[in-house]
Amino acid sequence: MLLKWIFNLFKVLNSNKNPGEIAAGFSFGLMLVLIPGGNLLWAVLLVLGFFTRLNLMTAFVFLGLGKIIVPLIDPLLDSFGFYILTLNQLRHVFTKLYSIPLVPFTAFNNTVVMGGFVSGVILALPMWFLFRSFVVFYRLKIRDNLKKTKFVRHITKLPLAGKISGMVKTYRKVTGKG
């Protein structure tokens, strides 16, 4: 499964997609990774992702890969969320939010959820710039050199790779996207 996600990531990086959309997918995936699932906040953010210009494949690949790593930083998210939730300046805001119907189902009063959400909001824009720069750098400097390696040449000679390549060419010809 992990190998499939990595292949999908390279497929998106090599596609003719806008680097900004791919970077937005990475940033969105990062935000979803940092927020524990199973609450209304995570579900609402996921649904909002379907209505924005971002590469969902990249978001889901990053979400899958990130869920492996995020348990290592949960204690940091917990501490950060506890700090935010115990700020005296925000106590009245959180009390008002909790009295609004459906808002308690977002689990904003959970320290890990609050820490993950605020961390995701803070990191979204810098990570977008970082990921966009990486996509542009990869396409300009790495992609062509990677295609020349023996490993990639051997992979592309496999019959399955040839069939997939043929299907992609046919799809591009039919849709006029290539």
Secondary structure as a PSIPRED ss2 file (coil, helix, strand):
# PSIPRED VFORMAT (PSIPRED V4.0)

   1 M C   1.000  0.000  0.000
   2 L H   0.000  1.000  0.000
   3 L H   0.000  1.000  0.000
   4 K H   0.000  1.000  0.000
   5 W H   0.000  1.000  0.000
   6 I H   0.000  1.000  0.000
   7 F H   0.000  1.000  0.000
   8 N H   0.000  1.000  0.000
   9 L H   0.000  1.000  0.000
  10 F H   0.000  1.000  0.000
  11 K H   0.000  1.000  0.000
  12 V H   0.000  1.000  0.000
  13 L H   0.000  1.000  0.000
  14 N H   0.000  1.000  0.000
  15 S C   1.000  0.000  0.000
  16 N C   1.000  0.000  0.000
  17 K C   1.000  0.000  0.000
  18 N C   1.000  0.000  0.000
  19 P H   0.000  1.000  0.000
  20 G H   0.000  1.000  0.000
  21 E H   0.000  1.000  0.000
  22 I H   0.000  1.000  0.000
  23 A H   0.000  1.000  0.000
  24 A H   0.000  1.000  0.000
  25 G H   0.000  1.000  0.000
  26 F H   0.000  1.000  0.000
  27 S H   0.000  1.000  0.000
  28 F H   0.000  1.000  0.000
  29 G H   0.000  1.000  0.000
  30 L H   0.000  1.000  0.000
  31 M H   0.000  1.000  0.000
  32 L H   0.000  1.000  0.000
  33 V H   0.000  1.000  0.000
  34 L H   0.000  1.000  0.000
  35 I C   1.000  0.000  0.000
  36 P C   1.000  0.000  0.000
  37 G C   1.000  0.000  0.000
  38 G C   1.000  0.000  0.000
  39 N C   1.000  0.000  0.000
  40 L H   0.000  1.000  0.000
  41 L H   0.000  1.000  0.000
  42 W H   0.000  1.000  0.000
  43 A H   0.000  1.000  0.000
  44 V H   0.000  1.000  0.000
  45 L H   0.000  1.000  0.000
  46 L H   0.000  1.000  0.000
  47 V H   0.000  1.000  0.000
  48 L H   0.000  1.000  0.000
  49 G H   0.000  1.000  0.000
  50 F C   1.000  0.000  0.000
  51 F C   1.000  0.000  0.000
  52 T C   1.000  0.000  0.000
  53 R C   1.000  0.000  0.000
  54 L C   1.000  0.000  0.000
  55 N C   1.000  0.000  0.000
  56 L H   0.000  1.000  0.000
  57 M H   0.000  1.000  0.000
  58 T H   0.000  1.000  0.000
  59 A H   0.000  1.000  0.000
  60 F H   0.000  1.000  0.000
  61 V H   0.000  1.000  0.000
  62 F H   0.000  1.000  0.000
  63 L H   0.000  1.000  0.000
  64 G H   0.000  1.000  0.000
  65 L H   0.000  1.000  0.000
  66 G H   0.000  1.000  0.000
  67 K H   0.000  1.000  0.000
  68 I H   0.000  1.000  0.000
  69 I H   0.000  1.000  0.000
  70 V H   0.000  1.000  0.000
  71 P H   0.000  1.000  0.000
  72 L H   0.000  1.000  0.000
  73 I C   1.000  0.000  0.000
  74 D H   0.000  1.000  0.000
  75 P H   0.000  1.000  0.000
  76 L H   0.000  1.000  0.000
  77 L H   0.000  1.000  0.000
  78 D H   0.000  1.000  0.000
  79 S H   0.000  1.000  0.000
  80 F H   0.000  1.000  0.000
  81 G H   0.000  1.000  0.000
  82 F H   0.000  1.000  0.000
  83 Y H   0.000  1.000  0.000
  84 I H   0.000  1.000  0.000
  85 L H   0.000  1.000  0.000
  86 T C   1.000  0.000  0.000
  87 L C   1.000  0.000  0.000
  88 N H   0.000  1.000  0.000
  89 Q H   0.000  1.000  0.000
  90 L H   0.000  1.000  0.000
  91 R H   0.000  1.000  0.000
  92 H H   0.000  1.000  0.000
  93 V H   0.000  1.000  0.000
  94 F H   0.000  1.000  0.000
  95 T H   0.000  1.000  0.000
  96 K H   0.000  1.000  0.000
  97 L H   0.000  1.000  0.000
  98 Y H   0.000  1.000  0.000
  99 S C   1.000  0.000  0.000
 100 I C   1.000  0.000  0.000
 101 P C   1.000  0.000  0.000
 102 L C   1.000  0.000  0.000
 103 V H   0.000  1.000  0.000
 104 P H   0.000  1.000  0.000
 105 F H   0.000  1.000  0.000
 106 T H   0.000  1.000  0.000
 107 A C   1.000  0.000  0.000
 108 F C   1.000  0.000  0.000
 109 N C   1.000  0.000  0.000
 110 N C   1.000  0.000  0.000
 111 T H   0.000  1.000  0.000
 112 V H   0.000  1.000  0.000
 113 V H   0.000  1.000  0.000
 114 M H   0.000  1.000  0.000
 115 G H   0.000  1.000  0.000
 116 G H   0.000  1.000  0.000
 117 F H   0.000  1.000  0.000
 118 V H   0.000  1.000  0.000
 119 S H   0.000  1.000  0.000
 120 G H   0.000  1.000  0.000
 121 V H   0.000  1.000  0.000
 122 I H   0.000  1.000  0.000
 123 L H   0.000  1.000  0.000
 124 A H   0.000  1.000  0.000
 125 L H   0.000  1.000  0.000
 126 P H   0.000  1.000  0.000
 127 M H   0.000  1.000  0.000
 128 W H   0.000  1.000  0.000
 129 F H   0.000  1.000  0.000
 130 L H   0.000  1.000  0.000
 131 F H   0.000  1.000  0.000
 132 R H   0.000  1.000  0.000
 133 S H   0.000  1.000  0.000
 134 F H   0.000  1.000  0.000
 135 V H   0.000  1.000  0.000
 136 V H   0.000  1.000  0.000
 137 F H   0.000  1.000  0.000
 138 Y H   0.000  1.000  0.000
 139 R H   0.000  1.000  0.000
 140 L H   0.000  1.000  0.000
 141 K H   0.000  1.000  0.000
 142 I H   0.000  1.000  0.000
 143 R H   0.000  1.000  0.000
 144 D H   0.000  1.000  0.000
 145 N H   0.000  1.000  0.000
 146 L H   0.000  1.000  0.000
 147 K H   0.000  1.000  0.000
 148 K C   1.000  0.000  0.000
 149 T C   1.000  0.000  0.000
 150 K H   0.000  1.000  0.000
 151 F H   0.000  1.000  0.000
 152 V H   0.000  1.000  0.000
 153 R H   0.000  1.000  0.000
 154 H H   0.000  1.000  0.000
 155 I H   0.000  1.000  0.000
 156 T H   0.000  1.000  0.000
 157 K H   0.000  1.000  0.000
 158 L C   1.000  0.000  0.000
 159 P H   0.000  1.000  0.000
 160 L H   0.000  1.000  0.000
 161 A H   0.000  1.000  0.000
 162 G H   0.000  1.000  0.000
 163 K H   0.000  1.000  0.000
 164 I H   0.000  1.000  0.000
 165 S H   0.000  1.000  0.000
 166 G H   0.000  1.000  0.000
 167 M H   0.000  1.000  0.000
 168 V H   0.000  1.000  0.000
 169 K H   0.000  1.000  0.000
 170 T H   0.000  1.000  0.000
 171 Y H   0.000  1.000  0.000
 172 R H   0.000  1.000  0.000
 173 K H   0.000  1.000  0.000
 174 V H   0.000  1.000  0.000
 175 T H   0.000  1.000  0.000
 176 G C   1.000  0.000  0.000
 177 K C   1.000  0.000  0.000
 178 G C   1.000  0.000  0.000
